[in-house]
Each structure stands twice: as C-alpha cells, then as structure tokens.
Amino acid sequence: MLSKELEITLNLAFKGARSKRHEFMTVEHLYWLLSTTNPPLMFCAHAALI
C-alpha cells in the first residue's frame, strides 16, 4: 500500500507523461516532477520510499 503523498506524486508524473503523449511513464518523468516542484513534495515522496 502506497502513502497518499507518494500516490499523488506518481499520479502527477503519469499525467505529465500522458500530456506529452509518451507511451510509458519512466523514472525520468518522476525525477522531472520532483525536481520542478517545491521541496515539501520531494520530501514527502522521499519519506514514503523509506
């Protein structure tokens, strides 16, 4: 079961990949999202992976 913050982050990365008409969501999409948003989102995603 994923934390709510991680689920939201993955969903945003998926929507970003889809909006660019990419066939797959990759780690690069997730990294781009985390690097272009505010630091709390990056902290939440990192904390959820621990």
VENZI-V504134 format. One record per pair of residues at least 6 apart in sequence whose C-alpha atoms are under 7 Angstrom apart, sorted by the first residue. I is the first residue (numbers start at 1). GAP is how many residues later the second one is. Records with the same first field share a line. If there is no record, write none. Layout:
I = GAP  GAP
This chain:
3 = 45
5 = 39  40
6 = 39  42
9 = 36
10 = 20
13 = 16  17  20
14 = 11
17 = 8  12
34 = 7  8
